[in-house]
Amino acid sequence: MEVGFVLERIYEDRDVLELRVSGWNGAFGGVADVYVGIGRLGEVATILHGFPSAVKDNREFTLGVFGGEFAGGALSMRFYCRDSSAHVVVESRIESSCESEGTRQSAVLCLSTEAAAIDLFVEELRNLDVNRARVARLNGAVVAGPVNTVCWPA
């Protein structure tokens, strides 16, 4: 798998989409099937549109529901700039509906990306929502040297 996130349409009806969400940062990853209401991906595209608008810009969203109260898994993503040069980082939590020994499987990962990749992701999210496209991708960036990021606790 390439470094980044993929949201792939695997089922739909008139009210809901089922997406297979996968993320891989080159060292760590996760996959979950997530249910979202029709129109929700357009809302997410609106949230992310124009990111980053400033060095302190911070945007986040959640798809699905964490904790197992409802069917499917969940994805949360937080976008922010890690430095004054506006290098973008995405912190993500992916939770599967699969349980092992009473615990839902989950992954927390960080990924560097670029504003241009987010612009393309926004366009693909809208196409996934409105035009019945199959996939939206957020490509990761190649980063020279270590990236100092702080991820949410698992």
N, CA and C of each residue as an Amber inpcrd file, in Angstrom:
protein
   462
   0.8420000  -1.1850000   0.0000000   0.0000000   0.0000000   0.0000000
   0.8860000   1.2470000   0.0000000   0.4640000   2.2350000  -0.7490000
   1.1870000   3.5030000  -0.7640000   0.9340000   4.2730000   0.5290000
   1.8600000   5.1460000   0.8610000   1.7220000   5.9670000   2.0520000
   0.5710000   6.9470000   1.8440000  -0.3750000   6.9440000   2.7860000
  -1.5290000   7.8330000   2.7140000  -2.7840000   7.1560000   3.2260000
  -3.9110000   7.7640000   2.9000000  -5.2210000   7.2490000   3.2930000
  -6.0510000   7.0050000   2.0450000  -6.8650000   5.9460000   2.0960000
  -7.7910000   5.6310000   1.0140000  -9.1710000   5.4260000   1.6230000
 -10.1620000   6.1070000   1.0520000 -11.5640000   5.8860000   1.3940000
 -12.2180000   5.3110000   0.1490000 -12.6730000   4.0560000   0.2380000
 -13.2370000   3.3660000  -0.9130000 -14.6940000   3.0060000  -0.6560000
 -15.5550000   3.3600000  -1.5970000 -16.9790000   3.0330000  -1.5030000
 -17.1230000   1.5240000  -1.7100000 -17.7700000   0.8370000  -0.7370000
 -17.9980000  -0.5980000  -0.8990000 -19.4780000  -0.9610000  -0.8850000
 -20.3360000  -0.0260000  -0.4410000 -21.7850000  -0.2840000  -0.4340000
 -22.4920000   1.0600000  -0.3200000 -23.6880000   1.1180000  -0.8760000
 -24.5110000   2.3110000  -0.6860000 -25.9760000   1.9510000  -0.7970000
 -26.7960000   2.7090000  -0.1260000 -28.2370000   2.6920000  -0.3450000
 -28.6880000   4.1490000  -0.3750000 -29.9520000   4.4130000  -0.2510000
 -30.3990000   5.8030000  -0.4030000 -30.0550000   6.6980000   0.7850000
 -29.6540000   6.1070000   1.9160000 -29.3650000   6.8950000   3.1140000
 -27.9110000   6.8610000   3.5750000 -27.1750000   5.8310000   3.1910000
 -25.8600000   5.6150000   3.7940000 -24.8590000   5.0610000   2.7800000
 -23.5930000   5.4080000   3.0200000 -22.4680000   4.8210000   2.2980000
 -21.6720000   3.9800000   3.2850000 -21.1720000   2.8440000   2.8060000
 -20.2020000   2.0960000   3.5870000 -18.8610000   2.2720000   2.8910000
 -17.8840000   2.7360000   3.6440000 -16.5480000   2.9970000   3.1160000
 -15.5430000   2.0610000   3.7690000 -14.6040000   1.5840000   2.9850000
 -13.4470000   0.9030000   3.5500000 -12.3640000   1.9690000   3.6650000
 -11.9750000   2.2640000   4.8890000 -10.9830000   3.2930000   5.1880000
  -9.6730000   2.5970000   5.5310000  -8.6140000   2.9770000   4.8430000
  -7.3140000   2.4020000   5.1590000  -6.2800000   3.5200000   5.2270000
  -5.3430000   3.3520000   6.1260000  -4.2680000   4.3230000   6.2820000
  -2.9550000   3.6120000   6.5190000  -1.8830000   4.1490000   5.9410000
  -0.5500000   3.5710000   6.0770000   0.4650000   4.7060000   6.0190000
   1.3350000   4.7900000   7.0130000   2.3460000   5.8480000   7.0110000
   3.7470000   5.3270000   6.6970000   3.8300000   4.1150000   6.1920000
   5.1150000   3.5090000   5.8660000   5.6430000   2.6150000   6.9570000
   5.1340000   2.7640000   8.1720000   5.5650000   1.9430000   9.2950000
   4.3940000   1.3190000  10.0430000   3.2160000   1.9400000   9.9210000
   2.0760000   1.5250000  10.7240000   0.8110000   1.8240000   9.9560000
  -0.2430000   1.0240000  10.1740000  -1.4800000   1.2780000   9.4500000
  -2.6770000   0.6070000  10.0810000  -3.8330000   0.8340000   9.4550000
  -5.0730000   0.2420000   9.9150000  -6.1370000   0.3170000   8.8390000
  -7.1690000  -0.5370000   9.0100000  -8.2760000  -0.6080000   8.0660000
  -9.5620000  -0.7810000   8.8550000 -10.6340000  -0.1100000   8.4010000
 -11.9530000  -0.2810000   9.0120000 -13.0240000   0.0090000   7.9800000
 -14.1670000  -0.6390000   8.1450000 -15.3490000  -0.3230000   7.3460000
 -16.2020000   0.6380000   8.1570000 -16.5350000   1.7780000   7.5430000
 -17.1940000   2.8840000   8.2370000 -18.4630000   3.2640000   7.4920000
 -19.5610000   3.4570000   8.2240000 -20.8170000   3.9230000   7.6420000
 -20.9360000   5.4290000   7.8140000 -21.3200000   6.1270000   6.7380000
 -21.5490000   7.5740000   6.7920000 -22.8450000   7.8970000   6.0640000
 -23.5380000   8.8920000   6.5390000 -24.7570000   9.3460000   5.8780000
 -24.4450000   9.9880000   4.5380000 -25.3870000   9.8840000   3.6210000
 -25.2510000  10.5510000   2.3320000 -25.0980000  12.0490000   2.6020000
 -24.1270000  12.6750000   1.9710000 -23.8590000  14.1000000   2.1620000
 -22.7430000  14.3900000   3.1530000 -22.3920000  13.4220000   4.0000000
 -21.3700000  13.6580000   5.0220000 -19.9960000  13.9120000   4.4090000
 -19.6500000  13.2150000   3.3330000 -18.3420000  13.4390000   2.7140000
 -18.2410000  14.8270000   2.1050000 -19.3600000  15.3620000   1.6200000
 -19.3830000  16.7450000   1.1480000 -19.1300000  17.7180000   2.2850000
 -19.6800000  17.4220000   3.4650000 -19.4270000  18.2480000   4.6410000
 -17.9460000  18.2180000   5.0150000 -17.3390000  17.0370000   4.9560000
 -15.9180000  16.9070000   5.2660000 -15.0870000  17.6900000   4.2480000
 -15.4760000  17.6120000   2.9790000 -14.7690000  18.3800000   1.9400000
 -14.8280000  19.8650000   2.2400000 -15.9670000  20.3380000   2.7040000
 -16.1170000  21.7520000   3.0650000 -15.2210000  22.1060000   4.2560000
 -15.1370000  21.2140000   5.2370000 -14.2690000  21.4370000   6.4020000
 -12.8130000  21.5910000   5.9680000 -12.3640000  20.7420000   5.0450000
 -10.9510000  20.7210000   4.6490000 -10.5960000  21.7140000   3.5460000
 -11.5920000  22.2520000   2.8660000 -11.3440000  23.1510000   1.7410000
 -10.4400000  24.3290000   2.1590000  -9.3710000  24.5320000   1.3970000
  -8.4800000  25.6640000   1.6440000  -7.4630000  25.4630000   2.7420000
  -7.3610000  24.2400000   3.2690000  -6.3860000  23.9850000   4.3310000
  -4.9940000  23.8690000   3.7400000  -3.9790000  24.4550000   4.3590000
  -4.0160000  25.3580000   5.5040000  -4.1640000  26.8070000   5.0520000
  -4.9510000  27.5440000   5.7830000  -5.1110000  28.9650000   5.4680000
  -4.1480000  29.8320000   6.2740000  -3.5590000  29.2440000   7.3070000
  -2.5670000  29.9240000   8.1450000  -1.7510000  28.8540000   8.8520000
  -0.6200000  29.2290000   9.4020000   0.2550000  28.2650000  10.0690000
  -0.4330000  27.6240000  11.2720000  -1.2980000  28.3470000  11.9460000
  -1.9810000  27.8070000  13.1250000  -3.3310000  27.1660000  12.7900000
  -3.6360000  27.0060000  11.4980000  -4.8830000  26.3710000  11.0700000
  -4.9280000  24.9300000  11.5890000  -6.0820000  24.5020000  12.0330000
  -6.2790000  23.1770000  12.6100000  -7.6950000  22.7360000  12.2490000
  -7.8460000  21.6110000  11.5570000  -9.1700000  21.1330000  11.1590000
  -9.2950000  19.6550000  11.4940000 -10.4930000  19.2460000  11.8860000
 -10.6970000  17.8470000  12.2210000 -12.1150000  17.4060000  11.9280000
 -12.2650000  16.1020000  11.7740000 -13.5830000  15.5110000  11.5340000
 -13.5620000  14.0500000  11.9760000 -14.7490000  13.4830000  12.1300000
 -14.9300000  12.0720000  12.4590000 -15.9640000  11.4910000  11.5220000
 -15.6920000  10.2910000  11.0410000 -16.6510000   9.5160000  10.2520000
 -16.9510000   8.2480000  11.0340000 -18.2170000   7.8530000  11.0810000
 -18.5950000   6.6860000  11.8550000 -18.6740000   7.0320000  13.3270000
 -18.7850000   5.9750000  14.1480000 -18.9280000   6.1650000  15.5890000
 -17.9540000   5.2410000  16.3080000 -17.1500000   5.8170000  17.1900000
 -16.2160000   5.0310000  17.9910000 -16.9550000   4.3300000  19.1290000
 -16.4640000   3.1670000  19.5280000 -16.9560000   2.5110000  20.7260000
 -17.9130000   1.3580000  20.5170000 -18.4090000   1.1410000  19.3320000
 -19.2370000  -0.0240000  19.0790000 -20.7150000   0.1120000  19.3660000
 -21.1850000   1.3330000  19.6410000 -22.6170000   1.5100000  19.8820000
 -23.4540000   1.2850000  18.6290000 -22.8270000   1.5210000  17.4670000
 -23.5100000   1.3700000  16.1940000 -22.6760000   0.4730000  15.2880000
 -23.2590000   0.0320000  14.1870000 -22.5500000  -0.8320000  13.2410000
 -21.3650000  -0.0960000  12.6250000 -20.3510000  -0.8510000  12.2780000
 -19.1930000  -0.2970000  11.5810000 -18.1510000   0.2720000  12.5170000
 -17.0860000   0.7290000  11.8950000 -15.9740000   1.3200000  12.6200000
 -16.0210000   2.8280000  12.5550000 -14.8610000   3.4450000  12.7510000
 -14.8020000   4.9040000  12.7680000 -13.4200000   5.3830000  12.3330000
 -13.3920000   6.6250000  11.8670000 -12.1630000   7.3100000  11.4720000
 -12.2290000   8.7280000  11.9960000 -11.1680000   9.1660000  12.6640000
 -11.0470000  10.5850000  13.0070000  -9.7250000  11.0710000  12.4290000
  -9.7390000  12.3050000  11.9570000  -8.5400000  12.9030000  11.3770000
  -8.4250000  14.3410000  11.8510000  -7.1960000  14.7130000  12.2230000
  -6.9060000  16.0990000  12.5970000  -5.7460000  16.5740000  11.7390000
  -5.9470000  17.6910000  11.0560000  -4.9530000  18.2850000  10.1640000
  -4.3890000  19.5260000  10.8400000  -3.0600000  19.6570000  10.8430000
  -2.4250000  20.8510000  11.4090000  -1.0550000  21.0420000  10.7680000
  -0.4730000  22.2080000  10.9750000   0.8760000  22.5050000  10.4790000
   1.8640000  22.2590000  11.6140000   2.9400000  21.5260000  11.3180000
   3.9030000  21.1750000  12.3590000   4.9670000  22.2330000  12.5850000
   5.0550000  23.2200000  11.6550000   6.0800000  24.2460000  11.8050000
   5.6570000  25.5200000  11.0720000   6.4930000  26.5370000  11.1550000
   6.1660000  27.8300000  10.5450000   6.2640000  27.8070000   9.0210000
   6.7750000  26.7180000   8.4560000   6.8140000  26.5700000   6.9930000
   5.5670000  25.8910000   6.4560000   4.5990000  25.6610000   7.3270000
   3.3050000  25.0510000   6.9820000   3.4340000  23.6280000   6.4520000
   4.3750000  22.8500000   7.0220000   4.4280000  21.4220000   6.7140000
   3.2500000  20.7580000   7.4240000   2.4330000  20.0370000   6.6640000
   1.1710000  19.5190000   7.1700000   1.3230000  18.1100000   7.7330000
   0.6710000  17.8770000   8.8630000   0.6060000  16.5680000   9.5050000
  -0.8610000  16.2110000   9.7000000  -1.1540000  14.9240000   9.5040000
  -2.4860000  14.3940000   9.7860000  -2.3310000  13.3780000  10.9070000
  -3.0460000  13.5930000  12.0040000  -3.1460000  12.6030000  13.0760000
  -4.4510000  11.8730000  12.8560000  -4.4170000  10.5540000  12.9030000
  -5.5990000   9.7820000  12.5890000  -5.7970000   8.6460000  13.5770000
  -7.0400000   8.3500000  13.8410000  -7.3990000   7.1570000  14.6060000
  -8.3970000   6.3760000  13.7720000  -8.1030000   5.1080000  13.5550000
  -8.9790000   4.2140000  12.8140000  -9.3950000   3.1120000  13.7710000
 -10.7070000   2.8920000  13.9000000 -11.2090000   1.8370000  14.7700000
 -12.0850000   0.8990000  13.9620000 -11.7780000  -0.3740000  14.0190000
 -12.5250000  -1.3940000  13.3000000 -13.7100000  -1.8570000  14.1340000
 -14.6810000  -2.4430000  13.4790000 -15.7900000  -3.0500000  14.2140000
 -15.4090000  -4.4440000  14.6930000 -14.2400000  -4.9440000  14.2690000
 -13.7630000  -6.2690000  14.6820000 -13.2720000  -6.2220000  16.1230000
 -13.6750000  -7.2320000  16.8900000 -13.2310000  -7.3290000  18.2740000
 -12.3560000  -8.5520000  18.4570000 -11.3970000  -8.4290000  19.3440000
 -10.5720000  -9.5470000  19.7530000 -10.5010000  -9.5100000  21.2680000
 -10.9650000 -10.5710000  21.9010000 -10.9850000 -10.6500000  23.3660000
 -11.7060000  -9.4610000  23.9870000 -12.7860000  -8.9950000  23.3320000
 -13.6050000  -7.9140000  23.8630000 -13.0910000  -6.5140000  23.5780000
 -12.0090000  -6.4010000  22.8220000 -11.4390000  -5.0950000  22.5060000
 -11.5680000  -4.8310000  21.0130000 -12.0810000  -3.6470000  20.6690000
 -12.1540000  -3.2750000  19.2630000 -10.7550000  -2.9320000  18.7680000
 -10.4110000  -3.4330000  17.5950000  -9.0970000  -3.1930000  17.0100000
  -8.9960000  -1.7280000  16.5770000  -7.8490000  -1.0790000  16.8310000
  -7.6870000   0.3190000  16.4360000  -6.2240000   0.6160000  16.1290000
  -6.0270000   1.6950000  15.3930000  -4.6840000   2.1620000  15.0510000
  -4.6730000   3.6790000  15.1320000  -3.6180000   4.2170000  15.6870000
  -3.3860000   5.6580000  15.7260000  -2.1080000   5.9020000  14.9460000
  -2.1850000   6.7800000  13.9390000  -0.9950000   7.0310000  13.1420000
  -0.9050000   8.4830000  12.7170000   0.3210000   8.9120000  12.4660000
   0.6040000  10.2550000  11.9790000   1.1820000  10.1530000  10.5820000
   0.8570000  11.1290000   9.7570000   1.2800000  11.1360000   8.3630000
   1.5690000  12.5610000   7.9310000   2.6990000  12.7720000   7.2870000
   2.9830000  14.0660000   6.6770000   2.3340000  14.0980000   5.3030000
   1.7860000  15.2510000   4.9310000   1.1960000  15.4270000   3.6080000
   1.4380000  16.8670000   3.1760000   0.8420000  17.2390000   2.0560000
   1.0440000  18.5830000   1.5030000  -0.2980000  19.2180000   1.1730000
  -0.3170000  20.5350000   1.1180000  -1.5520000  21.2670000   0.8140000
  -2.1430000  20.8260000  -0.5230000  -1.3080000  20.6060000  -1.5290000
  -1.8030000  20.1880000  -2.8420000  -2.4850000  18.8250000  -2.7710000
  -1.9650000  17.9140000  -1.9390000  -2.5840000  16.6050000  -1.7620000
  -3.9380000  16.7390000  -1.0750000  -4.0550000  17.6820000  -0.1420000
  -5.3330000  17.9130000   0.5300000  -6.3410000  18.4860000  -0.4530000
  -5.9180000  19.4090000  -1.3130000  -6.8160000  19.9570000  -2.3390000
  -7.3830000  18.8560000  -3.2200000  -6.5450000  17.9230000  -3.6490000
  -6.9950000  16.8050000  -4.4690000  -7.9280000  15.8930000  -3.6810000
  -7.6130000  15.6300000  -2.4300000  -8.4530000  14.8220000  -1.5500000
  -9.8400000  15.4440000  -1.4020000  -9.9030000  16.7540000  -1.2220000
 -11.1760000  17.4640000  -1.1110000 -12.0190000  17.2430000  -2.3680000
 -11.4060000  17.3790000  -3.5220000 -12.1150000  17.1650000  -4.7910000
 -12.6080000  15.7220000  -4.9060000 -11.7730000  14.7670000  -4.5300000
 -12.1620000  13.3630000  -4.6060000 -13.2440000  13.0170000  -3.5890000
 -13.2220000  13.6380000  -2.4060000 -14.2990000  13.4300000  -1.4290000
 -15.6380000  13.8930000  -1.9980000 -15.6380000  15.0560000  -2.6370000
 -16.8820000  15.5520000  -3.2510000 -17.3650000  14.6090000  -4.3400000
 -16.4440000  14.0950000  -5.1570000 -16.8280000  13.1480000  -6.2060000
 -17.3300000  11.8370000  -5.6240000 -16.7470000  11.3930000  -4.5420000
 -17.1990000  10.1800000  -3.8680000 -18.6040000  10.3630000  -3.3270000
 -18.8880000  11.5550000  -2.8210000 -20.1880000  11.8660000  -2.2320000
 -21.2600000  12.0960000  -3.2940000 -20.9700000  12.8940000  -4.3070000
 -21.9870000  13.3510000  -5.2630000 -22.0000000  12.5430000  -6.5500000
 -20.8410000  12.2600000  -7.0950000 -20.7580000  11.6500000  -8.4230000
 -20.5530000  10.1440000  -8.4060000 -20.6850000   9.5530000  -7.2450000
 -20.5410000   8.1050000  -7.0920000 -19.1840000   7.5750000  -7.5210000
 -18.1630000   8.3650000  -7.3470000 -16.8070000   7.8810000  -7.5870000
 -16.5380000   6.7460000  -6.6030000 -15.5340000   5.9470000  -6.8440000
 -15.2420000   4.7800000  -6.0140000 -14.2370000   5.0550000  -4.8980000
 -13.3170000   6.0130000  -5.1250000 -12.1930000   6.1610000  -4.1970000
 -11.8250000   7.6300000  -4.0070000 -11.4320000   7.9620000  -2.7790000
 -10.7840000   9.2480000  -2.4790000  -9.4750000   8.9210000  -1.7730000
  -8.3770000   9.5460000  -2.2220000  -7.0550000   9.2790000  -1.6540000
  -6.4370000  10.5650000  -1.1050000  -5.7670000  10.4120000   0.0200000
  -4.9230000  11.4750000   0.5530000  -3.5100000  10.9240000   0.5720000
  -2.6920000  11.3780000  -0.3460000  -1.3250000  10.8840000  -0.4600000
  -0.4340000  11.5090000   0.5990000   0.4740000  10.6930000   1.1160000
   1.4610000  11.1680000   2.0610000   2.6040000  11.8510000   1.3410000
   3.3700000  12.6180000   2.0890000   4.5210000  13.3390000   1.5360000
   5.8020000  12.6430000   1.9540000   6.7970000  12.7410000   1.1100000
   8.1250000  12.2500000   1.4540000   8.7910000  13.3390000   2.2830000
   9.2140000  12.9820000   3.4720000   9.7940000  13.9600000   4.3930000
  11.2470000  13.5900000   4.6540000  12.1340000  14.5670000   4.4900000
  13.5520000  14.3570000   4.7930000  13.7680000  14.5590000   6.2850000
  14.4120000  13.5990000   6.9130000  14.7090000  13.7230000   8.3280000
  13.5210000  13.3310000   9.1880000  13.6990000  13.3110000  10.4980000
  12.6370000  12.9020000  11.4020000  11.5290000  13.9450000  11.4830000
  10.3270000  13.4590000  11.6550000   9.1710000  14.3340000  11.8310000
   8.7610000  14.2450000  13.2780000   8.7760000  15.3550000  13.9710000
   8.3770000  15.3790000  15.3820000   6.8990000  15.7060000  15.4640000
   6.0980000  14.6850000  15.6900000   4.6700000  14.8740000  15.8250000
   4.2050000  14.2090000  17.1100000   3.1310000  14.6990000  17.6360000
   2.5290000  14.1160000  18.8210000   1.1860000  13.5740000  18.4120000
   0.9620000  12.2870000  18.6160000  -0.3190000  11.6680000  18.2710000
  -1.1610000  11.5200000  19.5190000  -2.4610000  11.3640000  19.2870000
  -3.3860000  11.1080000  20.3770000  -3.0180000   9.7980000  21.0470000
  -3.2900000   9.6730000  22.3280000  -3.0470000   8.3810000  22.9790000
  -4.0240000   7.3420000  22.4400000  -3.5800000   6.1080000  22.3820000
  -4.4200000   5.0050000  21.8740000  -5.5560000   4.7170000  22.8210000
